[in-house]
Amino acid sequence: MTSIGGAEMVDWNLAVATATRFVRPGPEVSRDEAREVVAELRRHAKASEEHVRGFTRMVPEGHEPEDTPVLVVDRAGWIRANVAGFRELLKPLLDKMSERRSGGPGGAVLGAVGGKVTGVELGMLLSFLASRVLGQYETFAPATRDLPAGANGGGRLLLVAPNIVHVERELAVDPHDFRLWVSLHEETHRTQFTAVPWLRDHLQGEVQAFLGATEVDPMTVLERLREAVQTFAGARPEGEEDEGGRSLVELVQTPEQREILGRLTAVMSLLEGHADYVMDGVGPQVVPSVAEIREKFQQRRARGASRLDMALRRLLGLDAKLRQYRDGERFVRAVVDEVGMAGFNRVWTSPNTLPTKAEIARPSDWVARVHRKTD
């Protein structure tokens, strides 16, 4: 464990134990039904490769991209995979904090708070998310004994079977169509990273730059967290301006981080919007009820589950992720309509051809910049 002042900063094992203890139970299914669901999701994941590659034309003929595993997991499996990913991604930041504060006053504060408290907090966060995620392409996924990953730190695709069953029942849609529809979305993410070799390193560089710009002074972090809690509790000191309902992540940013986050937001909007565009574009040929599924799913996204759920979504920045789906899909659709799929695929040429946050909102600006008259 990374330690500071002699105390673990994050007790990762406790995070896993806490999350698996408090996560909601999945839907009731028989053993035979569970086996059928897992087998069908694996078939759909395999079939989705051909559908997505044919529609997007991202993989040139005769070229086989790097292979990454597809894992059908339960909620506990999703938790373990994400804790492993967090541990890998946050290690440079935790090491930096350890070096800067070991033995100092800030280190004593963190030592008093302790890695066990942090582990419980992370575990509670993951228990909330574990019942909501349908699938996920883990870009930064270290291989473990139980969770294989791609070569050289490559990713893995997770399909969370109990959550998929829960949502298909809640929406009352055709389960076979819904499972394939979800698989198409996640396979698009896998294709994005396996067919575009530089994308993973670019994204990792941006994330590490974001973490590197973090205020590593523990007292500063604690103060910003206190201000964030006051903001969401409506207890800002008199005379302070309203932050406009920003998320906890946004409230602890430095100016440099805001610039980096703008670039990350644009990339994530592109990736999520592209996946939504592809799953619906492929849908009519292989998912007969795709229109019904999309309509019901959009309604579910918009309304949230409860007032508490909506408050947590705002606090954790999940409402921003919903905007990424909408804005990114609108960008992709507008560009494809104007310059075709081959023209859109220039977005994958290099980091310089990725859209900016402003271009996500104005697709014609991206077309004008990348598709110059000299073409």
N, C-alpha and C positions, 0 to 999 in steps of 0.2 A: 504494500500500500504506500502511496505517496503520503509523507507525514510532514507535519509542521509543528515545531515546538514539542516534539516527542509524541504528538497525537495524530492519529490518522485523520486526514481531511475528509475522506469519503469512505465509509465502510460499505464496499460494494456488495459483499455477501449479505449484509443486513438490508441493503436496498432491494435485492432480489427477494429475500425472505418476506419483507414488509409488503412488497407489491403483490406477491403471489398469495399472501394471506388475505389481503383486503380487496383484491380484484373480485368483481361480481362473478357469480357462477354463470356458465354459458347455458344456452338453451338445452332442454331435455331432448336427448336423442338416444336411440338404442345403439348397442354396440355394432350391429350390422349396418344401421344407417350411417353411423360415424365412418365406418370403413368405406361405404359407398361414396360419401361426400369427399373423403380424402382421395380416393382413386379417381373420381371425376375431376377434381381440381387439378390433379397431376396431368390428366389427359388434356384438359383445357389449356393448361400452361404450355404443354408441348405444341398443341395445335395453334396456339396464339402466335408462336414464333413465325410461322409461315404467313399467317394473316397480316401481322404487323409489318413484316419485312416487305411483303408484296405491296401493301398500301403505301408505306412511307418511302420505299425505294432507298432506304438508308444504307443497305448492305449491298455493295456491288456484286454482280453475278460472279460466282467462282471464288468469292472471298468469304471465309468463315471467321466471324468475330470471336473474340475471347469468350470461352464458355464460363458461365457462373451457375451455381446450383440453384434449384428451385426447391424450397422447403415448405411443406404444408404443416403448420404449427397450431397449437392451442394458445390460449392467452398466456400461460406460464412460459411457453417457448418463446413467444414474442418478447416477453419481459427479459428473459435471459439474453436473447440476442441483442436487445437494445442496451442493456447494461454493459455488455461487452463492447458495443460500439461507442457508448459514452466514455468508457474507460480509456479506449484507444484515442479518441478525438480530443479529450480534455487533458491528457497526460502532459503535453507541453505547458499548458497554463498552470496546472497544479504544481509541476516541477518549478516553474518560474516563481510562483507564490512561496513555495517552500524555500527557495534560495534567498528570496528577498526578505522573508520574515522569520526565518528560523531563529528562535531564541529571543526575538524582539518583543515589544509590547503587543504588536498586532498578532504575533504568533501565540502569545499567551491568551489573547481573546479567542482566537480560533481553537486553541487547545482546550479552553474552558467549554466552548460550545461543543466541540468534539465531532469526530467523524461519524459517530453513531447517530447523532441528531441529524446530520446531513444525509446519512444513509436512509433514515426513516423518511425525511422530507422527499428525497428522490423517489423512494419506494411508493409513497402516497401519490406522487405525480404520475408515475408509471401505472399504478393501479387504476387511475382515472382514465388514462389513455388506452390501456390494454383492451378495454371492452368496446372501443370505438374504431380502431384501425382495421380495415378490411384486408389491406395488403400493403406491402412496402418493399421497395428496392433499397437494400442497405448498401450505400455506396462505400462506406468505410467499415468493413466488416472483418475483423480478425477471426481466423479460423480457431475453433475450440474443439474439444474432444467430441461434443455433441452437436456442434453447429459448423459444418464445413463452409468454406468460402472459396472464391475464385483465387487463382494463382497470383502471387505478388501483391497480396493485400486487396485483391479484387472483391467485388460485392457478392451479394446473394439476394434472391427474391423470396420474400416471405408471403404466404397466403394464410390468413388467420381464419381457419375453418369455422369455429363457433360464431365469430362475428358475422361472417358471410351468411350463415344459416339464420342467425337472429334477424338480420336486416331483410333477407328475402321473405321471411315469414311476416315481419312487421309491414312490409310494403305489399304483401299478397301478390307477388309477381311470380312468373314461371321460374322455379329454382334453377333449372338447367340453363336457361338463357341468362339469368342473373350471374351465375358462377362464371360463365364464359365471358360476359361483359366485364366483370371485375378483372378477370385474368388478362383481357386485352389491355386494360389500363396499365396494369403492373408490368406486363411484358413490354409495353412501349417504353417504360422507364429502363428496363433491362437493355433494350435495343439502343436507347440513347447513349448509355455508358459503354456498351460493348462495341458499338459501331463507330463511336467517336473517341479514339484512344486518348486524346488530350483532355477530355472533359473532366475526368475524375481528378487529375492532378491540378487542373485550373480551379475547380471548386474547392479542393482541399487547401490550396494556397490562399484562396479568399477567406475561408473559414479560419485558418490559422492566423491570417493577418487580423481578422476581427478579434480573435482571442488575444493576440499579441498586443492589441491596443487597449485591452481591458485594464482598468485601474486595479492594480494588484495590491494596493494598500488595503488590508482587511477592514480598517476603520472606515475608509471611504466607501467600500462596498456595503458595509453595514448601514452607514448613514443613508446611502442611496436606496437601499431596501426599505429603510424606515420611511423615507419620503414617498416611496412607491405605495407602501401600505396605507399611508395617510391619504394619498390621492384617491385610491380605490375605496377607501372608507368614507370619503367625503369630509376628511378632517384636515384639509390643508390649512396652514396658518393664514390668518386673515390678511388680505392684500395680495396673496400670491395668485398668479393667473392660473386658469384652468388648463390642464395639460391635454384636454380634448379626448380623454378616455384612452390614452395610449397604453400599450401593454407593458407588462413588467420588464420585458426584454428591452423595449425602447427607452424606458425610464433610466436604465443603468448604462446608457451608451455615452461614449466620449464623442466629440465632433468627428474625429477620424473614423470611429466605428459607424457613424451615421452614413458616411460616404460609402464605406464598404458594404453596409447593409443595403444601400440603394442598388448597388451592383448585384448583390446576392438576391434581392427581391426580384430584379429583372430576370435573372437566370431561372429562379424557381418558378416564376410566372410562366416563362417559356416552357419549362419542362412539364409542369402540371397542365397548362393549357394545351400543349401538344398531345399529351396523353388523353385528355378528354376529347379532343378533336378526332384522334385516331380511333378511340373506342366507339365513338358514334359513327365515324366514317366507315369503319369495317362492319359495324353492327347490322345494317339492313341485309347484307348478304348471308350472315351466319347467325345473327341473333334476331329472329322474327319479331319479338316483342320489344325491340330496343326503344321505340318511341314511348311506350308506356313506362318502361323502366326509367328512362331519363326524366320524364315528367314527375314521376313519384319520387325519384331520388333527389331531384332539385328541390321539391317541396320539403322533403325531410331535412336537407341541408339548411334551408332558409329558416325553418321554424325552431330548430334546436329541440332538446328534450324537455327542458324546464328552465325556470329563471336562474336556478343555481348553475345549470349547465351553461347557459349563455354567459353568466358572469365569469365562470371559469374559462370559457372560450376566449373572452376578451382579455382576461388577466394573462393567459398563457400565449396570447397572440394567435389563437386558432382562427379567429374571425378574419385576420389578415390572410391566412392560408386560403380561406374560402374565396376571398377577392382574387387571389392568385389564379385559381381555377377559372373564374369568370373572365378576368382581364386577359389572361394568357390565351384562352381559347378564342377570344375575340380577335386578338392579334394574329394568331395562326390562320384563322379563317379568312381574315382580310387579306393577308399576304398571299395565301394560296389562291384566292379568288383573282388577285391582280397579276401574279407572276407564275402561277402553277406550282405543283409540288417540287419540281426540280429547282425552280427559282427560290422557293422557300428553303430548300435544303442547303442553300448557301450559308444559312445561319450556323451550320456545323463546320464551316471551313476553318475557323480559328477563333480565339477569344475576341479578336477585333471585330468579327462579324456578329457577335452576340448583340441582341438589342439592349439599349439602355432602358432605364426605368421610364424615361420620357417617351421613348420609341414604342414601348409596350402600349402606352396610351394613344400614340399616333403612328400606326403601322406604316403609313405613307412616308413618314420621315425615314424609317429604316429602309424601305424600298429605294428611296431617292439616294440614300448614302451608299448602299451596297450594290444596287443595280444602276451604275452610272451610265450616262449617255454613251460613253465610249464603248460600252458593251455592244 
